[in-house]
């Protein structure tokens, strides 16, 4: 009977764990980016887009 290759098994577990962590990080970033985009889209219509419009109104 062949000996088990524990190093290979450990490497595979480590790779799977890293992949899962990377996917979780990407989901968090996407969620934060979506939340940030919603906040900025709400705030932008109230604020003037350039300085010329602000001086013309004054």
N, CA, C and O atoms as CSV, one atom per row, in Angstrom:
chain,resi,resn,atom,element,x,y,z
A,1,UNK,N,N,0.839,-1.176,0.000
A,1,UNK,CA,C,0.000,0.000,0.000
A,1,UNK,C,C,0.890,1.248,0.000
A,1,UNK,O,O,1.930,1.272,0.658
A,2,UNK,N,N,0.479,2.274,-0.735
A,2,UNK,CA,C,1.265,3.495,-0.863
A,2,UNK,C,C,1.118,4.350,0.387
A,2,UNK,O,O,0.088,4.338,1.060
A,3,UNK,N,N,2.179,5.092,0.673
A,3,UNK,CA,C,2.145,6.013,1.819
A,3,UNK,C,C,1.315,7.246,1.469
A,3,UNK,O,O,1.363,7.721,0.334
A,4,UNK,N,N,0.567,7.759,2.416
A,4,UNK,CA,C,-0.187,8.994,2.159
A,4,UNK,C,C,0.762,10.181,2.011
A,4,UNK,O,O,1.762,10.284,2.721
A,5,UNK,N,N,0.436,11.062,1.091
A,5,UNK,CA,C,1.253,12.241,0.853
A,5,UNK,C,C,0.641,13.408,1.616
A,5,UNK,O,O,-0.174,14.157,1.077
A,6,UNK,N,N,1.035,13.552,2.858
A,6,UNK,CA,C,0.455,14.570,3.731
A,6,UNK,C,C,0.779,15.987,3.267
A,6,UNK,O,O,-0.040,16.893,3.423
A,7,UNK,N,N,1.958,16.183,2.704
A,7,UNK,CA,C,2.321,17.523,2.232
A,7,UNK,C,C,1.392,17.971,1.106
A,7,UNK,O,O,0.983,19.131,1.061
A,8,UNK,N,N,1.060,17.057,0.199
A,8,UNK,CA,C,0.163,17.392,-0.898
A,8,UNK,C,C,-1.222,17.751,-0.355
A,8,UNK,O,O,-1.823,18.741,-0.772
A,9,UNK,N,N,-1.719,16.939,0.578
A,9,UNK,CA,C,-3.030,17.204,1.172
A,9,UNK,C,C,-3.057,18.560,1.862
A,9,UNK,O,O,-4.018,19.315,1.719
A,10,UNK,N,N,-2.004,18.867,2.610
A,10,UNK,CA,C,-1.929,20.145,3.317
A,10,UNK,C,C,-1.895,21.298,2.327
A,10,UNK,O,O,-2.558,22.316,2.529
A,11,UNK,N,N,-1.128,21.141,1.262
A,11,UNK,CA,C,-1.037,22.187,0.243
A,11,UNK,C,C,-2.407,22.428,-0.399
A,11,UNK,O,O,-2.789,23.576,-0.630
A,12,UNK,N,N,-3.138,21.364,-0.684
A,12,UNK,CA,C,-4.457,21.500,-1.283
A,12,UNK,C,C,-5.425,22.202,-0.331
A,12,UNK,O,O,-6.222,23.037,-0.757
A,13,UNK,N,N,-5.355,21.863,0.950
A,13,UNK,CA,C,-6.209,22.534,1.941
A,13,UNK,C,C,-5.870,24.013,2.030
A,13,UNK,O,O,-6.759,24.861,2.105
A,14,UNK,N,N,-4.559,24.318,2.023
A,14,UNK,CA,C,-4.128,25.713,2.108
A,14,UNK,C,C,-4.585,26.510,0.885
A,14,UNK,O,O,-5.017,27.656,1.009
A,15,UNK,N,N,-4.488,25.895,-0.294
A,15,UNK,CA,C,-4.925,26.586,-1.512
A,15,UNK,C,C,-6.434,26.831,-1.491
A,15,UNK,O,O,-6.897,27.900,-1.887
A,16,UNK,N,N,-7.189,25.856,-1.036
A,16,UNK,CA,C,-8.642,26.020,-0.957
A,16,UNK,C,C,-9.000,27.112,0.045
A,16,UNK,O,O,-9.906,27.909,-0.197
A,17,UNK,N,N,-8.292,27.146,1.164
A,17,UNK,CA,C,-8.551,28.157,2.188
A,17,UNK,C,C,-8.234,29.557,1.654
A,17,UNK,O,O,-8.999,30.495,1.882
A,18,UNK,N,N,-7.113,29.701,0.947
A,18,UNK,CA,C,-6.736,30.999,0.389
A,18,UNK,C,C,-7.752,31.447,-0.665
A,18,UNK,O,O,-8.122,32.620,-0.716
A,19,UNK,N,N,-8.197,30.516,-1.499
A,19,UNK,CA,C,-9.187,30.855,-2.526
A,19,UNK,C,C,-10.476,31.342,-1.872
A,19,UNK,O,O,-11.076,32.314,-2.330
A,20,UNK,N,N,-10.899,30.680,-0.815
A,20,UNK,CA,C,-12.114,31.068,-0.109
A,20,UNK,C,C,-11.957,32.452,0.516
A,20,UNK,O,O,-12.887,33.258,0.474
A,21,UNK,N,N,-10.794,32.733,1.094
A,21,UNK,CA,C,-10.554,34.046,1.689
A,21,UNK,C,C,-10.549,35.138,0.631
A,21,UNK,O,O,-11.085,36.224,0.854
A,22,UNK,N,N,-9.942,34.854,-0.527
A,22,UNK,CA,C,-9.910,35.831,-1.615
A,22,UNK,C,C,-11.321,36.142,-2.115
A,22,UNK,O,O,-11.658,37.299,-2.367
A,23,UNK,N,N,-12.143,35.097,-2.256
A,23,UNK,CA,C,-13.512,35.307,-2.707
A,23,UNK,C,C,-14.292,36.138,-1.692
A,23,UNK,O,O,-15.087,36.999,-2.070
A,24,UNK,N,N,-14.068,35.883,-0.418
A,24,UNK,CA,C,-14.747,36.639,0.627
A,24,UNK,C,C,-14.321,38.104,0.574
A,24,UNK,O,O,-15.153,39.000,0.717
A,25,UNK,N,N,-13.031,38.347,0.371
A,25,UNK,CA,C,-12.529,39.706,0.278
A,25,UNK,C,C,-13.141,40.430,-0.919
A,25,UNK,O,O,-13.510,41.600,-0.816
A,26,UNK,N,N,-13.249,39.733,-2.059
A,26,UNK,CA,C,-13.850,40.343,-3.236
A,26,UNK,C,C,-15.319,40.684,-2.993
A,26,UNK,O,O,-15.789,41.736,-3.426
A,27,UNK,N,N,-16.048,39.801,-2.302
A,27,UNK,CA,C,-17.449,40.085,-1.994
A,27,UNK,C,C,-17.560,41.311,-1.098
A,27,UNK,O,O,-18.437,42.153,-1.294
A,28,UNK,N,N,-16.664,41.412,-0.108
A,28,UNK,CA,C,-16.688,42.566,0.793
A,28,UNK,C,C,-16.393,43.849,0.033
A,28,UNK,O,O,-17.055,44.866,0.240
A,29,UNK,N,N,-15.395,43.801,-0.851
A,29,UNK,CA,C,-15.047,44.995,-1.624
A,29,UNK,C,C,-16.189,45.411,-2.538
A,29,UNK,O,O,-16.481,46.599,-2.671
A,30,UNK,N,N,-16.836,44.433,-3.170
A,30,UNK,CA,C,-17.952,44.740,-4.058
A,30,UNK,C,C,-19.106,45.342,-3.264
A,30,UNK,O,O,-19.759,46.281,-3.720
A,31,UNK,N,N,-19.350,44.802,-2.082
A,31,UNK,CA,C,-20.427,45.323,-1.239
A,31,UNK,C,C,-20.118,46.750,-0.809
A,31,UNK,O,O,-20.995,47.613,-0.847
A,32,UNK,N,N,-18.871,47.006,-0.399
A,32,UNK,CA,C,-18.478,48.347,0.023
A,32,UNK,C,C,-18.506,49.319,-1.148
A,32,UNK,O,O,-18.902,50.472,-0.983
A,33,UNK,N,N,-18.094,48.873,-2.318
A,33,UNK,CA,C,-18.100,49.740,-3.488
A,33,UNK,C,C,-19.536,50.096,-3.872
A,33,UNK,O,O,-19.817,51.234,-4.247
A,34,UNK,N,N,-20.435,49.129,-3.778
A,34,UNK,CA,C,-21.835,49.392,-4.105
A,34,UNK,C,C,-22.430,50.362,-3.084
A,34,UNK,O,O,-23.176,51.268,-3.455
A,35,UNK,N,N,-22.113,50.182,-1.834
A,35,UNK,CA,C,-22.624,51.078,-0.796
A,35,UNK,C,C,-22.026,52.468,-0.973
A,35,UNK,O,O,-22.724,53.465,-0.789
A,36,UNK,N,N,-20.758,52.551,-1.325
A,36,UNK,CA,C,-20.107,53.845,-1.553
A,36,UNK,C,C,-20.663,54.543,-2.766
A,36,UNK,O,O,-20.803,55.766,-2.758
A,37,UNK,N,N,-20.986,53.807,-3.807
A,37,UNK,CA,C,-21.546,54.395,-5.020
A,37,UNK,C,C,-22.932,54.945,-4.743
A,37,UNK,O,O,-23.303,55.991,-5.275
A,38,UNK,N,N,-23.701,54.251,-3.916
A,38,UNK,CA,C,-25.036,54.734,-3.575
A,38,UNK,C,C,-24.953,56.042,-2.794
A,38,UNK,O,O,-25.729,56.965,-3.042
A,39,UNK,N,N,-24.031,56.121,-1.870
A,39,UNK,CA,C,-23.889,57.329,-1.058
A,39,UNK,C,C,-23.436,58.511,-1.912
A,39,UNK,O,O,-23.956,59.616,-1.754
A,40,UNK,N,N,-22.480,58.298,-2.812
A,40,UNK,CA,C,-21.982,59.401,-3.629
A,40,UNK,C,C,-23.008,59.831,-4.658
A,40,UNK,O,O,-23.081,61.015,-4.987
A,41,UNK,N,N,-23.803,58.910,-5.177
A,41,UNK,CA,C,-24.803,59.298,-6.164
A,41,UNK,C,C,-25.908,60.122,-5.515
A,41,UNK,O,O,-26.510,60.971,-6.173
A,42,UNK,N,N,-26.178,59.888,-4.250
A,42,UNK,CA,C,-27.178,60.671,-3.534
A,42,UNK,C,C,-26.616,62.049,-3.198
A,42,UNK,O,O,-27.344,63.039,-3.259
A,43,UNK,N,N,-25.338,62.130,-2.847
A,43,UNK,CA,C,-24.738,63.381,-2.418
A,43,UNK,C,C,-24.408,64.293,-3.608
A,43,UNK,O,O,-24.418,65.512,-3.440
A,44,UNK,N,N,-24.124,63.773,-4.765
A,44,UNK,CA,C,-23.688,64.587,-5.888
A,44,UNK,C,C,-24.752,65.534,-6.425
A,44,UNK,O,O,-24.402,66.674,-6.730
A,45,UNK,N,N,-26.010,65.163,-6.567
A,45,UNK,CA,C,-26.966,66.126,-7.134
A,45,UNK,C,C,-27.132,67.398,-6.292
A,45,UNK,O,O,-27.439,68.453,-6.847
A,46,UNK,N,N,-26.940,67.328,-4.989
A,46,UNK,CA,C,-27.080,68.496,-4.141
A,46,UNK,C,C,-25.892,69.444,-4.267
A,46,UNK,O,O,-26.051,70.662,-4.190
A,47,UNK,N,N,-24.698,68.876,-4.463
A,47,UNK,CA,C,-23.482,69.675,-4.535
A,47,UNK,C,C,-23.238,70.120,-5.974
A,47,UNK,O,O,-23.517,69.361,-6.902
A,48,UNK,N,N,-22.724,71.334,-6.182
A,48,UNK,CA,C,-22.395,71.770,-7.548
A,48,UNK,C,C,-21.249,70.942,-8.095
A,48,UNK,O,O,-20.350,70.551,-7.352
A,49,UNK,N,N,-21.279,70.673,-9.403
A,49,UNK,CA,C,-20.275,69.810,-10.003
A,49,UNK,C,C,-18.967,70.543,-10.274
A,49,UNK,O,O,-17.918,69.902,-10.350
A,50,UNK,N,N,-18.994,71.870,-10.425
A,50,UNK,CA,C,-17.759,72.615,-10.634
A,50,UNK,C,C,-17.817,73.967,-9.919
A,50,UNK,O,O,-18.879,74.377,-9.451
A,51,UNK,N,N,-16.706,74.641,-9.838
A,51,UNK,CA,C,-16.636,75.921,-9.123
A,51,UNK,C,C,-17.341,77.049,-9.851
A,51,UNK,O,O,-17.796,77.995,-9.209
A,52,UNK,N,N,-17.446,76.981,-11.180
A,52,UNK,CA,C,-18.062,78.052,-11.956
A,52,UNK,C,C,-19.541,78.170,-11.627
A,52,UNK,O,O,-20.070,79.279,-11.547
A,53,UNK,N,N,-20.208,77.057,-11.438
A,53,UNK,CA,C,-21.623,77.106,-11.110
A,53,UNK,C,C,-21.836,77.704,-9.727
A,53,UNK,O,O,-22.820,78.407,-9.495
A,54,UNK,N,N,-20.921,77.428,-8.818
A,54,UNK,CA,C,-21.062,77.950,-7.459
A,54,UNK,C,C,-20.860,79.461,-7.449
A,54,UNK,O,O,-21.557,80.158,-6.711
A,55,UNK,N,N,-19.930,79.991,-8.244
A,55,UNK,CA,C,-19.678,81.432,-8.262
A,55,UNK,C,C,-20.788,82.149,-9.023
A,55,UNK,O,O,-21.096,83.296,-8.701
A,56,UNK,N,N,-21.393,81.520,-10.011
A,56,UNK,CA,C,-22.466,82.146,-10.784
A,56,UNK,C,C,-23.719,82.309,-9.918
A,56,UNK,O,O,-24.469,83.270,-10.087
A,57,UNK,N,N,-23.945,81.379,-8.999
A,57,UNK,CA,C,-25.107,81.439,-8.148
A,57,UNK,C,C,-24.959,82.505,-7.068
A,57,UNK,O,O,-25.961,83.045,-6.599
A,58,UNK,N,N,-23.729,82.819,-6.666
A,58,UNK,CA,C,-23.472,83.753,-5.550
A,58,UNK,C,C,-23.777,85.169,-5.895
A,58,UNK,O,O,-23.610,86.057,-5.060
